[in-house]
Amino acid sequence: MKRILIVDDDKDLCFNLSCILKKEGHEAITALNGKQALNAVEKKAPDLVLLDIKLPEMDGVELLQEIKIKEGNLPVIM
């Protein structure tokens, strides 16, 4: 089982992806913005991040840079 962080401002997309991942036996964590995502990276230690490029306040590229500073080896799919 892997812990997967889904970062997207679309609540429905987060819900649907998390349901699919849970059916496949994974733990799904969701974040609607960069601040929530960085908090989840620090406190939940995900194994993978699924990251939207267009986010409010901090876009996906900026968030990717912040994630790589905190957890350089964490795989991120954009």
Secondary structure, 3 states (H helix, E strand, C coil): CCEEEEECCCHHHHHHHHHHHHHCCCEEEEECCHHHHHHHHHHHCCCEEEECCCCCCCCHHHHHHHHHHHCCCCCEEC
